[in-house]
Amino acid sequence: LPGKGTRFTISLPVTLATFRGVLVREWGHQFVIPTACVRRAARVLRSDIRTVENRETVSLDGTPHALVRLGTVLGLAEPSGGAEKDILPVVAAGTGETCVAFAVDGVVNEQEVLLKPLGGILKRVRNVGGVTVLGSGKVVPVLHCGDLVKSALKGTSRSLSAPGEAGAAPPALLV
């Protein structure tokens, strides 16, 4: 009968922002770093960390990179009682000429992700460009590379040098 029944309306986004991202673990959390800004993922020996101009650095492919802990840059609470490892997984990421090596607990994989922007009051959260939902259903923040590099170079970080090592660097001041 005309005028009776149910109407369904389905709204689809005009475009979907999908891209490749590197999934990393840090201090009990997971994050996605867009592959487009990842220059290199590597494992470095703690003994290879050097201090240059009050910054901890590590050489990747013969080029020195400022080294910071991702969790520190993001303001995460550092877990207590974590054993210091002799080998650190790092992800060198950046925009333009600026590149920073971020130490993480682990690099999980690279995968296709769908970016879902944050809305409302969360629209402009520093260092976060949006979120994605993993196949497991877990919601994971997608990091904003430009903000992340700026935060890393402005902030301070605890020393990543081997604890108790003679001549270990004091916490680096990243300017």
Protein Blocks (a to p, Z undefined) as FASTA:
>chain_A
ZZiacdddddddfbdcddddddddeehiacdddfklmmbdcdddfklpcceehiacddee
hiacddddfklmnopacdehiacdfbdcdddddehjbccddddfbdfbdcdddddddehj
llmgghiabdcddfkopacddddfklmmmmmmmmccddfbdehiahiacddddZZ
